């Protein structure tokens, strides 16, 4: 007898605002039989306390066990992550729009002024004004008495270089490639999730093992 095959592709990290955790919330499910696929996807594997923010670490083995309990005569194949980080935050705990915008504005201002100070400190350390004065005198034969066109071109070039490096100009991206910040954020997120999984495994708190 040929048993139906169910494929599950678990996600590494999932953020939920619903206390009821279903398989379809944390993994993609595929089966030729659409009724079986829906039945598996709607299967509840955990329920958070609705009033508290929480996080759990779940092994894909837990999903397989739950599926085999409701459908004993199936074959389950996992093609995704082996461990999942599931985070829950109630809707009531979400930041209000004005507070979220305020936090974004503060972060932008911090990055802007922090970057500006860093650039000025670098220019001061290497004595960039003296270098520009020497370059101006070398190419024109005249000793400058103040700022020259070199400082202007340097400022324009620095601005364009930042936009190109971060692959973003006001309003749109330069190319479709991810920006360096996005790459670093994804690497950081992956490291954080792996730390959660490792710590949960060492403390015996991983569900499904």
C-alpha positions in Angstrom: 0.0 0.0 0.0 1.3 3.4 -1.0 1.1 5.9 1.8 0.7 9.7 1.1 3.9 11.8 1.4 3.9 15.0 3.3 6.8 17.5 2.9 7.4 20.1 5.6 9.9 23.0 5.3 10.4 24.5 8.7 11.5 28.1 9.1 14.5 29.1 11.2 12.7 31.9 13.1 9.0 32.8 13.3 7.4 35.8 15.0 3.7 35.4 15.9 1.0 37.6 17.4 -1.4 34.6 17.8 -1.1 32.5 20.9 -2.1 29.4 19.0 0.8 28.0 17.1 -0.1 25.8 14.1 2.2 23.9 11.8 1.4 26.2 8.9 2.6 29.2 11.0 6.1 27.8 11.4 6.6 25.6 8.3 5.5 25.2 4.7 3.5 22.1 4.1 3.0 20.3 0.8 1.0 17.2 0.0 -0.7 16.1 -3.2 -3.9 15.6 -1.2 -5.0 19.1 -0.5 -7.3 18.0 2.3 -4.4 16.2 4.0 -2.2 19.3 3.5 -4.8 21.6 5.1 -5.4 19.1 8.0 -1.6 19.1 8.7 -1.2 22.8 8.4 -4.1 23.5 10.9 -2.6 21.1 13.5 -1.9 23.0 16.7 1.5 22.2 18.3 1.6 24.8 21.1 -0.3 27.5 22.8 1.4 30.6 24.4 0.1 32.5 27.4 -1.9 35.2 25.6 -0.8 38.0 28.0 2.9 37.3 28.1 5.7 37.7 25.5 7.6 34.5 25.2 9.9 32.4 23.0 10.2 28.6 22.5 12.7 26.4 20.7 11.1 23.6 18.8 12.7 20.6 17.1 11.2 19.5 13.8 10.8 16.1 15.4 7.9 17.6 17.4 6.1 18.5 14.1 6.7 15.0 12.7 5.3 13.4 15.9 2.2 15.6 15.8 1.6 14.8 12.2 1.9 11.1 12.8 -0.5 11.2 15.7 -3.3 12.6 13.5 -2.3 10.7 10.4 -0.5 7.5 11.3 -0.3 6.1 7.8 1.7 8.9 6.2 5.3 9.5 5.3 6.8 12.8 6.5 9.8 14.3 4.9 11.5 17.4 6.3 13.4 19.6 3.9 13.8 22.6 6.1 15.5 23.6 9.4 16.0 21.1 12.1 15.3 23.6 14.9 13.0 26.5 15.0 12.9 29.7 17.1 9.3 30.7 17.7 8.7 34.1 19.3 5.3 35.4 20.5 4.3 39.0 21.2 0.7 39.9 21.9 -1.0 42.6 19.8 -1.5 44.6 22.9 2.2 44.8 23.5 3.0 46.2 20.0 4.5 49.7 20.0 2.1 52.5 19.1 2.8 54.1 15.7 4.0 57.4 17.1 6.3 55.6 19.5 7.7 53.4 16.7 8.3 56.5 14.5 10.0 58.2 17.4 12.4 55.3 17.9 13.2 55.2 14.2 13.9 58.9 14.2 16.2 58.6 17.2 18.1 55.7 15.6 18.5 57.7 12.4 19.7 60.8 14.2 22.2 58.7 16.2 23.5 57.0 13.1 23.7 60.4 11.2 25.6 62.3 13.9 27.7 59.3 14.9 28.8 58.8 11.3 29.5 62.5 11.0 31.6 62.6 14.1 33.5 59.5 13.0 34.3 61.1 9.6 35.4 64.3 11.2 37.6 62.5 13.7 39.2 60.6 10.8 39.8 63.7 8.8 41.3 65.4 11.8 43.6 62.4 12.6 45.1 62.3 9.1 45.1 66.1 8.9 43.1 66.1 5.7 43.1 69.9 5.4 47.0 69.9 5.1 46.9 67.1 2.5 44.4 69.0 0.4 46.4 72.2 0.7 49.6 70.3 -0.5 47.7 68.8 -3.4 46.3 72.2 -4.4 49.7 73.8 -4.3 51.3 70.8 -6.2 48.8 71.1 -9.1 48.2 74.8 -9.2 51.5 76.2 -7.9 49.6 78.5 -5.6 49.4 78.1 -1.8 45.8 78.2 -0.7 44.6 80.6 2.0 41.4 78.7 2.8 39.1 75.9 1.5 39.5 75.0 -2.2 37.5 73.1 -4.8 39.2 69.9 -3.6 37.2 70.0 -0.4 34.0 70.4 -2.4 34.8 67.4 -4.7 35.8 65.4 -1.6 32.5 66.1 0.1 30.5 65.2 -3.0 32.6 62.1 -3.7 32.2 61.0 0.0 28.4 61.4 -0.2 28.1 59.5 -3.5 30.5 56.8 -2.2 28.3 56.2 0.9 25.1 56.0 -1.2 26.8 53.5 -3.6 28.3 51.4 -0.8 25.1 51.1 1.1 23.3 50.5 -2.2 20.6 53.1 -1.4 19.7 56.6 -2.4 16.8 58.6 -1.0 13.6 57.0 -2.3 15.0 53.8 -3.9 17.8 51.3 -4.2 20.7 51.6 -6.6 20.5 47.9 -7.5 18.4 44.9 -6.4 21.2 43.4 -4.3 20.9 43.4 -0.5 22.7 46.3 1.2 25.7 45.6 3.5 23.5 46.5 6.4 20.9 43.9 5.4 23.6 41.3 5.0 25.1 42.0 8.5 21.6 42.1 10.0 20.8 38.6 8.5 24.1 37.2 9.8 23.5 38.7 13.2 19.9 37.3 13.2 21.2 33.8 12.2 23.9 33.9 15.0 21.3 35.0 17.6 18.9 32.2 16.5 21.7 29.6 16.6 22.6 30.8 20.1 19.0 30.3 21.3 19.0 26.8 19.9 22.3 25.9 21.4 21.4 27.2 24.8 18.0 25.5 24.8 19.7 22.2 23.8 22.3 22.5 26.6 19.6 23.3 29.2 17.2 20.6 27.9 14.5 23.1 27.1 14.2 22.3 23.4 10.7 21.0 22.7 10.4 17.8 20.7 13.8 16.3 21.5 
